[in-house]
Amino acid sequence: MATSPETAFPPLDGDGRVDVTVIGGGIAGITTAFLLKKAGLTVALIDAYRIITGTTGHTTAKITSLHRLVYRDLIDRVGSGKAKQYADANQAGLNLIASLVREYDIPCDFVRKPAYTYAESEESRDLVMDEADAARSLGLPAVFTEEVPLPGRTHGAVILEDQAQFHPRNYLLLLAGHLPGEGSYVFEMTRAVDLEERADGVVVKTDRGSLSSDYAVLATHYPIYDRPGAYFARMQPSRSYALGIRIDEPFPNGIFINVAAPVHSWRSQPAGDGDLVIVTGAPHDTGKAADTRAHYRSLEAYARSVYPVRSVDYHWSAQDYITADRIPYIGRIAAGHDRVYVATGFQKWGMAAGTAAGMILADLIRGRTNPWAEVFDPSRFREQPEFPDRVRKRLAAAGGAIEVGTDRIDHEIGTIPPGEGKVIEIDGQKVAVYRDGGGEIHTLDPTCMHMGCTVAWNNAEKSWDCPCHGSRYAADGRVIESPTVRDLRRKEVVRR
């Protein structure tokens, strides 16, 4: 985002109609909208903020079919046929990106590189060798190699040649630029708040009007309309951390990730005055880390243990969703819902898979058969958990006021320094307290407005994060990440 232009697409103003409404301006949403328009349909792409500033804007942007250790596991659980669909879809996503870069001459630093999944111990060596065999059995040109061009001792790797990396915003900004016109639109700063399925189409309700269409695509990372597919019971949010560093030696040719925990990933990125090296890791379940800043510190310590680090130029974190069976959900949101489609659960591998999702959804919406749709079908889970009544009750009860003694509240908030937040409990009621930089106290109800879980303070990103489904709110309670579409409610603290 620091090295690409900002966008300025208008918000929706009133009601409208298109053939397909695509909610979410990341790689899956933009690719889907682009392919549908190219096929002659009218589309409206909407985003709650600016496009390509969410997870796609924070990705390390490896475009690869080698997803750490996935193929042996897939073969064992779903069989070789579906495992091959998974592999072929990701290769097709990679190849489509390469094709569009050539066709439109997109200046996005696209470069082919080998992908490595490497072992750091003898115990992991057999896993890597087995993964190479499994990937090769599915038609991928994977081989085991003893040579891993990273510092330190390694114990071999599975290597997949001809993978790639790129600058995802510069790539997607060009695709998005082709959307407006001929009855199609991009609407930014337009939050989808509800969706109504009808026999003849779908109405997407936003905070700025409604869009009617024949079909809708939920590409919001986590579906904001998740009850038909019970996604709240089928995915786990995970945050991980990244550093953009300068090192005092050339970075080797390749993109790299290790096998065993703790997981670390490496790649380089051209940055004007030399390569920036991106190192990622330190993952944890969203909302379940007491000190998120410690993850940046541990990642920097790890990076310095591997390379001589001259400077840390950037740091950021990103959120991904892990599905119940490690396979993304791409297709109709649920059985019997033929007009609403979803793409989610890319598990930190969304560049090739998100592009493949666009290809799959564009085919399904146009009534065409797609050769990879079966393995990603969200309806592969037949049982549907109920949306519990207690959730409705908790959401209805959120907000309001609480009376507290002056001495007690002063004691509780006295330990919160400026720029920090904390969830405190008083007389059985929880309050999310934030002290801003000027020392002023802000109080919120910590009930997440998605399904009623209690949010936790993220001190690295200055946000309230939900540990259940990954909703995130700014310090003042505004929504910054779905599945929630509603801000945290105010909780007035009345001194007695």
QUIDA-V216280 format. One record per pair of residues at least 24 apart in sequence whose ideal C-beta (glycine too) atoms are under 10 Angstrom apart, sorted by the first residue. I is the first residue (numbers start at 1). GAP is how many residues later the second one is. Records with the same first field share a line. If there is no record, write none. Layout:
BEGIN
I = GAP + GAP
END
This chain:
BEGIN
1 = 49 + 51 + 52 + 56 + 57 + 168 + 313 + 315
2 = 167 + 242 + 269 + 311 + 312 + 314
3 = 106 + 164 + 166 + 167 + 266 + 267 + 268 + 269 + 273
4 = 48 + 53 + 104 + 163 + 164 + 165 + 166 + 167 + 168 + 169
5 = 164 + 165 + 168
6 = 44 + 47 + 163 + 167
7 = 40 + 42 + 43 + 44 + 45 + 46 + 162 + 166 + 169 + 170 + 179 + 181
8 = 42 + 180 + 181
9 = 36 + 37 + 38 + 41 + 42 + 167 + 168 + 170 + 171 + 176 + 177 + 178 + 179 + 180 + 181
10 = 170 + 175 + 176 + 177 + 178 + 179 + 180 + 198
11 = 35 + 36 + 176 + 177 + 178 + 179 + 180 + 195 + 196 + 197 + 198
12 = 32 + 34 + 173 + 175 + 176 + 177 + 178 + 179 + 180 + 192 + 194 + 195 + 196 + 197 + 198 + 199
13 = 174 + 177 + 195 + 196
14 = 194 + 195 + 196
15 = 188 + 190 + 191 + 193 + 194 + 195 + 196 + 197
16 = 26 + 28 + 167 + 169 + 171 + 193 + 194 + 195 + 196 + 197
17 = 25 + 27 + 166 + 184 + 186 + 193 + 194 + 195 + 196 + 197
18 = 24 + 25 + 26 + 27 + 165 + 166 + 167 + 186 + 193 + 194 + 195 + 196 + 197
19 = 24 + 25 + 164 + 165 + 182 + 194 + 195 + 196 + 346
20 = 24 + 25 + 164 + 182 + 191 + 193 + 194 + 195 + 196 + 197 + 319 + 321 + 341 + 342 + 345 + 346
21 = 24 + 25 + 164 + 166 + 171 + 174 + 180 + 181 + 182 + 183 + 185 + 189 + 190 + 191 + 192 + 193 + 194 + 195 + 196 + 197 + 319
22 = 24 + 25 + 157 + 164 + 182 + 191 + 193 + 194 + 195 + 196 + 197 + 198 + 319 + 321 + 336 + 339
23 = 24 + 25 + 167 + 168 + 169 + 172 + 181 + 183 + 188 + 193 + 194 + 195 + 196 + 197 + 200 + 201 + 202 + 319 + 459
24 = 24 + 27 + 30 + 31 + 32 + 168 + 193 + 194 + 195 + 196 + 197 + 198 + 199 + 200 + 319 + 320 + 458
25 = 24 + 25 + 26 + 27 + 28 + 29 + 31 + 32 + 147 + 151 + 161 + 162 + 163 + 194 + 195
26 = 25 + 26 + 27 + 28 + 29 + 30 + 31 + 33 + 142 + 146 + 193 + 194 + 195 + 317 + 320 + 324 + 328
27 = 25 + 28 + 29 + 30 + 32 + 34 + 36 + 66 + 70 + 141 + 144 + 145 + 148 + 192 + 316 + 319 + 323 + 324 + 325 + 326 + 327 + 328 + 330 + 331
28 = 27 + 28 + 189 + 190 + 191 + 192 + 193 + 300 + 302 + 314 + 315 + 316 + 318 + 322 + 325 + 326 + 327 + 328 + 329 + 330 + 332 + 333
29 = 25 + 27 + 143 + 147 + 188 + 189 + 190 + 191 + 192 + 314 + 325 + 328 + 329 + 332
30 = 26 + 138 + 141 + 142 + 143 + 144 + 145 + 146 + 148 + 149 + 156 + 189 + 324 + 325 + 328
31 = 62 + 65 + 66 + 69 + 141 + 144 + 188 + 312 + 323 + 324 + 325 + 326 + 327 + 328 + 330 + 331
32 = 185 + 187 + 309 + 311 + 322 + 323 + 325 + 326 + 327 + 328 + 329 + 330 + 333
33 = 142 + 143 + 145 + 146 + 151 + 152 + 153 + 184 + 186 + 325 + 328 + 329
34 = 66 + 138 + 140 + 141 + 142 + 143 + 144 + 145 + 150 + 324 + 328
35 = 61 + 65 + 140 + 320 + 323 + 324 + 325 + 326 + 327 + 328 + 330 + 331
36 = 143 + 148 + 179 + 181 + 322 + 325 + 326 + 329 + 330
37 = 138 + 141 + 142 + 143 + 144 + 145 + 146 + 147 + 325
38 = 137 + 140 + 324
39 = 323 + 324 + 326 + 327 + 329
40 = 142 + 326
41 = 142 + 143 + 172 + 173 + 174 + 321 + 324 + 325
42 = 139 + 140 + 141 + 142 + 143 + 171 + 172
43 = 136 + 137 + 140 + 141 + 142 + 143 + 170 + 172 + 174 + 322
44 = 135 + 136 + 139 + 140 + 141 + 142 + 143 + 146 + 160 + 167 + 168 + 169 + 172
45 = 131 + 134 + 135 + 139 + 140 + 141 + 142 + 143 + 145 + 172 + 174
46 = 139 + 140 + 141 + 142 + 143 + 144 + 145 + 146 + 158 + 160 + 162 + 165 + 174
47 = 129 + 139 + 140 + 141 + 142 + 143 + 144 + 145 + 172 + 173
48 = 140 + 141 + 142 + 143 + 144 + 145 + 158 + 159 + 172 + 176 + 431 + 432 + 433 + 434 + 437
49 = 139 + 140 + 141 + 142 + 430 + 431 + 432
50 = 138 + 139
51 = 118 + 121 + 122 + 125 + 128 + 135 + 136 + 137
52 = 116 + 117 + 118 + 119 + 120 + 121 + 123 + 124
53 = 116 + 135
54 = 166 + 167 + 264 + 265 + 426 + 427 + 428
55 = 166 + 167 + 263 + 264 + 265 + 266 + 291 + 293 + 295 + 299 + 426
56 = 112 + 113 + 115 + 116 + 163 + 165 + 262 + 290 + 294 + 295 + 298
57 = 111 + 112 + 115 + 259 + 261
58 = 110 + 182 + 184 + 258 + 259 + 260 + 261 + 262
59 = 109 + 110 + 183 + 219 + 221 + 259 + 261 + 287 + 289 + 290 + 291 + 292 + 295
60 = 105 + 108 + 180 + 182 + 184 + 195 + 197 + 205 + 206 + 207 + 209 + 218 + 219 + 220 + 258 + 288 + 291
61 = 47 + 48 + 49 + 103 + 104 + 105 + 106 + 107 + 108 + 110 + 194 + 206 + 208 + 217 + 289 + 290
62 = 51 + 53 + 101 + 102 + 103 + 104 + 193 + 194 + 195 + 203 + 204 + 205 + 216 + 218 + 286 + 287 + 288 + 289 + 290
63 = 27 + 30 + 31 + 32 + 34 + 35 + 47 + 48 + 49 + 50 + 52 + 100 + 101 + 102 + 103 + 105 + 108 + 192 + 286 + 287 + 288 + 289 + 290 + 291 + 292
64 = 26 + 27 + 29 + 30 + 49 + 50 + 51 + 52 + 53 + 96 + 98 + 99 + 100 + 101 + 191 + 193 + 285 + 287 + 288 + 289
65 = 24 + 25 + 26 + 27 + 28 + 29 + 50 + 70 + 73 + 75 + 76 + 77 + 95 + 97 + 98 + 284 + 287 + 288 + 291
66 = 24 + 48 + 49 + 50 + 51 + 65 + 66 + 69 + 74 + 76 + 91 + 92 + 93 + 94 + 95 + 97 + 189 + 191 + 283 + 286
67 = 48 + 50 + 64 + 68 + 190 + 259 + 279 + 280 + 281 + 282 + 285 + 286
68 = 47 + 49 + 59 + 63 + 90 + 189 + 190 + 191 + 195 + 197 + 279 + 280 + 281
69 = 48 + 55 + 58 + 59 + 61 + 62 + 65 + 66 + 89 + 188 + 190 + 191
70 = 47 + 61 + 64 + 65 + 256 + 257 + 277 + 279
71 = 59 + 60 + 61 + 62 + 63 + 64 + 65 + 66 + 67 + 69 + 71 + 87
72 = 55 + 58 + 59 + 60 + 61 + 62 + 63 + 65
73 = 58 + 61 + 252 + 253
74 = 60 + 61 + 64 + 251 + 252 + 253 + 301
75 = 58 + 59 + 60 + 62 + 63
76 = 58
77 = 248 + 249 + 250
78 = 247 + 248 + 249 + 296 + 297 + 302
79 = 296
80 = 54 + 57 + 58
81 = 57 + 293 + 294
82 = 245 + 290 + 292 + 293 + 294 + 295 + 298
83 = 51 + 52 + 54 + 55 + 244 + 292
84 = 53 + 54 + 55 + 56 + 287 + 288 + 291
85 = 53 + 242 + 271 + 285 + 286 + 287 + 288 + 289 + 290 + 291
86 = 52 + 240 + 241 + 242 + 267 + 270 + 286 + 289 + 290
87 = 47 + 48 + 50 + 51 + 52 + 53 + 55 + 285 + 288
88 = 50 + 51 + 52 + 268 + 283 + 284 + 287
89 = 239 + 241 + 263 + 264 + 266 + 267 + 268 + 270 + 271 + 281 + 282 + 283 + 284 + 286 + 287
90 = 50 + 73 + 259 + 261 + 262 + 263 + 265 + 266 + 282
91 = 47 + 48 + 49 + 50 + 69 + 71 + 72 + 261 + 265
92 = 260 + 263 + 264 + 267 + 268 + 279 + 280
93 = 256 + 257 + 258 + 259 + 260 + 261 + 262 + 263 + 264 + 265 + 266 + 267 + 279
94 = 68 + 69 + 70 + 257 + 258 + 259 + 261 + 262
95 = 67 + 69 + 257 + 260 + 261
96 = 256 + 259 + 260 + 262 + 263
97 = 67 + 69 + 71 + 74 + 78 + 254 + 255 + 257 + 258
98 = 64 + 66 + 68
100 = 71 + 74 + 75 + 255
101 = 63 + 65 + 69 + 70 + 73
104 = 67 + 70 + 71 + 73 + 74
105 = 69
106 = 60 + 61 + 64 + 65 + 66 + 67 + 68 + 69
107 = 60 + 63 + 64 + 67
108 = 57 + 58 + 59 + 60 + 61 + 62 + 63 + 64 + 65 + 66
109 = 56 + 57 + 58 + 59 + 61 + 62 + 160 + 161 + 162
110 = 54 + 55 + 56 + 57 + 60 + 61
111 = 53 + 54 + 55 + 142 + 157 + 158 + 159
112 = 49 + 50 + 51 + 52 + 53
113 = 48 + 49 + 50 + 51 + 52 + 139 + 140 + 141 + 142 + 143 + 154 + 155
114 = 29 + 31 + 35 + 43 + 45 + 46 + 47 + 48 + 49 + 50 + 138 + 139 + 140 + 141 + 142
115 = 27 + 42 + 43 + 44 + 45 + 46 + 47 + 48 + 49 + 50 + 139 + 140 + 141 + 142 + 152
116 = 29 + 31 + 32 + 33 + 34 + 38 + 40 + 41 + 42 + 43 + 44 + 47 + 136 + 138 + 139 + 140 + 141 + 142 + 150
117 = 25 + 31 + 39 + 40 + 41 + 42 + 43 + 139 + 140 + 141 + 142
118 = 27 + 30 + 31 + 32 + 36 + 37 + 38 + 39 + 40 + 41 + 136 + 138 + 139 + 140 + 141 + 148
119 = 25 + 29 + 35 + 36 + 37 + 38 + 39 + 139 + 140 + 141
120 = 28 + 30 + 32 + 33 + 34 + 35 + 138 + 139 + 140 + 144
121 = 32 + 33 + 34 + 137 + 138 + 139
122 = 33 + 34
123 = 32 + 136 + 137
124 = 30 + 31 + 32 + 33 + 134 + 135 + 136
125 = 29 + 30 + 31 + 32 + 134
126 = 29 + 30
127 = 31 + 132 + 133
128 = 26 + 27 + 28 + 29 + 30 + 31 + 130 + 131
129 = 26 + 27 + 28 + 29
130 = 28
131 = 26 + 27 + 128
132 = 24 + 25 + 26 + 27 + 28
133 = 25
134 = 24
135 = 25
136 = 24
148 = 104 + 106 + 108 + 110
149 = 102 + 103 + 104 + 105 + 107
150 = 101 + 102 + 104 + 106 + 108 + 116 + 156 + 157
151 = 96 + 98 + 101 + 154 + 155 + 156 + 157
152 = 153 + 154 + 155
154 = 102 + 104 + 105
155 = 104
156 = 103
157 = 97 + 99 + 100 + 101 + 102
158 = 101
159 = 95 + 97
160 = 95
161 = 93
163 = 91 + 92 + 189
164 = 91 + 187 + 188
165 = 89 + 90 + 102 + 103 + 104 + 105 + 113 + 186
166 = 103 + 185
167 = 102 + 103
168 = 182 + 183 + 186
171 = 180 + 184
175 = 183
185 = 26
187 = 24
191 = 33 + 288 + 291 + 294 + 295
192 = 24 + 26 + 28 + 32 + 33 + 290 + 293
193 = 31 + 32 + 292 + 293
194 = 30 + 31 + 291
195 = 28 + 29 + 30 + 33 + 138 + 144 + 145
196 = 29
197 = 28 + 31 + 136 + 139 + 140 + 141 + 142 + 143
198 = 141
199 = 140
200 = 139
201 = 138
202 = 135 + 137 + 138 + 139
204 = 136
205 = 280
206 = 279
207 = 278
213 = 126
214 = 125 + 151
215 = 117 + 123 + 124 + 125 + 126 + 146 + 149 + 150 + 151
216 = 117 + 123 + 124 + 125 + 126 + 149
217 = 116 + 123 + 124 + 125 + 126 + 140 + 141 + 144 + 145 + 147 + 148
218 = 111 + 115 + 122 + 123 + 124 + 125 + 126 + 264 + 265
219 = 111 + 122 + 123 + 124 + 125 + 135 + 138 + 139 + 142
220 = 122 + 123 + 124 + 261 + 262 + 263 + 265
221 = 98 + 99 + 100 + 122 + 123 + 124 + 125 + 129 + 133 + 249 + 260 + 261 + 262
222 = 97 + 99 + 120 + 122 + 123 + 228 + 247 + 248 + 249 + 259 + 260 + 261 + 262
223 = 98 + 106 + 110 + 117 + 119 + 120 + 121 + 122 + 155 + 259 + 260
224 = 226 + 247 + 258 + 259 + 260 + 261
225 = 108 + 112 + 115 + 117 + 257 + 258 + 260
226 = 107 + 108 + 116 + 118 + 161 + 224 + 225 + 243 + 256 + 257
227 = 106 + 107 + 157 + 158 + 159 + 160 + 224
228 = 104 + 105 + 106 + 107 + 108 + 109 + 112 + 114 + 150 + 156
229 = 100 + 102 + 103 + 104 + 105 + 106 + 108 + 111 + 113 + 115 + 149 + 150 + 152 + 155
230 = 104 + 148 + 151 + 153 + 154 + 155 + 156 + 157
231 = 90 + 92 + 93 + 98 + 102 + 103 + 111 + 113 + 114 + 147 + 238 + 252
232 = 153 + 155 + 156 + 159 + 218 + 219 + 221 + 236 + 237 + 251
233 = 91 + 148 + 150 + 151 + 152 + 153 + 154 + 236
234 = 87 + 88 + 89 + 90 + 91 + 95 + 110 + 111 + 144 + 147 + 151
235 = 85 + 86 + 87 + 88 + 89 + 93 + 94 + 109 + 110 + 112 + 234 + 235 + 248
236 = 49 + 50 + 84 + 85 + 86 + 87 + 88 + 109 + 111 + 231 + 232 + 233 + 234
237 = 48 + 49 + 50 + 51 + 82 + 83 + 84 + 85 + 228 + 229 + 230 + 231 + 232 + 233 + 234 + 235 + 244 + 246
238 = 45 + 46 + 47 + 48 + 50 + 80 + 81 + 82 + 83 + 84 + 109 + 110 + 232
239 = 43 + 44 + 45 + 46 + 47 + 48 + 49 + 50 + 53 + 56 + 78 + 79 + 80 + 81 + 219 + 221 + 222 + 226 + 231 + 233
240 = 24 + 25 + 40 + 41 + 42 + 43 + 44 + 55 + 59 + 77 + 78 + 79 + 80 + 108
241 = 38 + 39 + 40 + 41 + 42 + 43 + 51 + 52 + 54 + 55 + 56 + 57 + 58 + 59 + 74 + 75 + 76 + 77 + 219
242 = 36 + 37 + 38 + 39 + 40 + 54 + 57 + 72 + 73 + 74 + 75 + 76
243 = 33 + 34 + 35 + 36 + 37 + 38 + 39 + 53 + 56 + 57 + 59 + 60 + 66 + 69 + 70 + 71 + 72 + 73
244 = 25 + 27 + 32 + 33 + 34 + 35 + 67 + 68 + 69 + 70 + 71 + 72
245 = 30 + 31 + 32 + 33 + 34 + 54 + 55 + 58 + 59 + 62 + 64 + 65 + 66 + 67 + 68 + 69 + 70
246 = 25 + 27 + 28 + 29 + 30 + 31 + 61 + 62 + 63 + 64 + 65 + 66 + 67
247 = 27 + 28 + 29 + 30 + 32 + 56 + 57 + 59 + 60 + 61 + 62 + 63 + 64
248 = 59 + 60 + 61 + 62
249 = 28 + 58 + 59 + 61
250 = 24 + 25
251 = 24 + 25 + 26 + 27 + 56
257 = 24 + 91
262 = 36 + 37 + 40
263 = 85
264 = 35 + 38 + 39 + 42
265 = 83
266 = 37 + 40 + 41
271 = 42 + 43
274 = 36
276 = 35 + 37 + 38
277 = 26 + 29 + 30 + 32 + 36
278 = 36 + 38
279 = 24 + 27 + 28 + 30 + 33
280 = 36 + 37 + 38 + 68
282 = 35
283 = 34 + 35 + 37 + 39 + 65
285 = 37 + 180 + 182 + 183 + 185
286 = 31 + 33 + 34 + 35 + 170 + 172 + 179 + 180 + 181 + 182 + 183 + 184 + 185 + 186 + 195
287 = 161 + 166 + 167 + 168 + 169 + 170 + 171 + 176 + 177 + 178 + 179 + 180 + 181 + 182 + 183 + 184 + 185
288 = 168 + 177 + 179
289 = 167 + 169 + 170 + 171 + 176 + 178
290 = 166 + 167 + 169
291 = 167 + 168 + 169
292 = 25 + 164 + 165 + 166 + 167 + 168 + 169 + 170 + 171 + 173
293 = 165 + 166 + 167 + 168
294 = 165 + 166
295 = 165
296 = 164
297 = 163
315 = 145
316 = 144 + 145
317 = 141 + 143 + 144 + 146
318 = 30
319 = 29 + 142 + 146 + 151 + 153 + 162
320 = 25 + 26 + 27 + 28 + 29 + 30 + 150
321 = 24 + 25 + 26 + 27 + 29 + 148 + 149 + 162
322 = 24 + 25 + 26
323 = 24 + 53 + 55 + 58
324 = 56 + 57
325 = 55 + 56
327 = 26 + 48 + 49 + 50 + 51 + 53
328 = 25 + 26 + 28 + 29 + 32 + 47 + 48 + 50
329 = 28 + 47 + 48 + 49 + 50 + 51 + 52
330 = 24 + 26 + 27 + 28 + 29 + 30 + 31 + 34 + 40 + 42 + 43 + 45 + 46 + 47 + 48
331 = 26 + 29 + 30 + 33 + 39 + 42 + 43 + 44 + 45 + 46 + 47 + 48 + 49
332 = 29 + 32 + 33 + 41 + 45 + 46 + 47
333 = 45 + 46
334 = 44 + 45 + 47 + 50
335 = 42 + 43 + 44 + 46 + 47 + 49
336 = 43
337 = 41 + 42
338 = 26
339 = 26
341 = 24 + 37
342 = 36
343 = 33 + 35
344 = 34 + 139
345 = 31 + 33
387 = 64
388 = 63 + 64
390 = 61 + 62
391 = 57 + 59 + 60 + 61 + 62
392 = 59 + 60
393 = 59
394 = 51 + 53 + 54 + 55 + 57 + 58 + 59 + 60
395 = 52 + 53 + 54 + 55 + 56 + 57 + 91 + 94
396 = 56
397 = 48 + 50 + 55 + 92
398 = 46 + 47 + 48 + 49 + 50 + 51 + 54 + 88 + 90 + 91 + 92 + 93
399 = 45 + 46 + 48 + 50 + 89 + 90 + 91 + 92 + 93
400 = 29 + 45 + 89 + 90 + 91 + 92
401 = 28 + 42 + 89 + 90 + 91 + 92 + 93
402 = 24 + 25 + 26 + 27 + 28 + 29 + 41 + 43 + 89 + 90 + 91 + 92
403 = 24 + 26 + 89 + 90 + 91 + 92 + 93
404 = 25 + 27 + 89 + 90 + 91 + 92
405 = 90 + 91
406 = 89 + 90
407 = 88
408 = 87 + 88
409 = 24 + 32 + 34 + 84 + 85 + 86 + 87
410 = 85
412 = 81
413 = 28 + 30 + 80
416 = 25 + 41
419 = 40 + 43 + 56
420 = 37 + 39 + 42 + 55
421 = 25 + 34 + 35 + 36 + 37 + 38 + 41 + 42 + 43 + 54
422 = 24 + 34 + 35 + 37
423 = 31 + 32 + 33 + 34 + 41
424 = 69
425 = 29
426 = 67
429 = 62 + 64
430 = 24 + 25 + 61
431 = 60 + 61 + 62
432 = 24 + 25 + 32 + 41 + 43 + 45 + 56 + 59
433 = 24 + 58 + 60
434 = 28 + 30 + 40 + 41 + 42 + 43
435 = 40
436 = 26 + 39 + 40
441 = 52
442 = 33 + 34 + 35 + 48 + 49
443 = 34 + 47 + 48 + 49 + 50
444 = 29 + 31 + 32 + 33 + 43 + 44 + 45 + 46 + 47
445 = 32 + 43 + 44 + 45 + 46 + 47
446 = 27 + 31 + 42 + 43 + 45
447 = 41 + 42 + 44
448 = 24 + 25 + 35 + 36 + 38 + 40
449 = 24 + 28 + 30 + 34 + 35 + 36 + 37 + 38 + 39 + 40
450 = 29 + 32 + 33 + 34 + 35 + 36
451 = 32 + 33
455 = 29 + 33
464 = 24
END
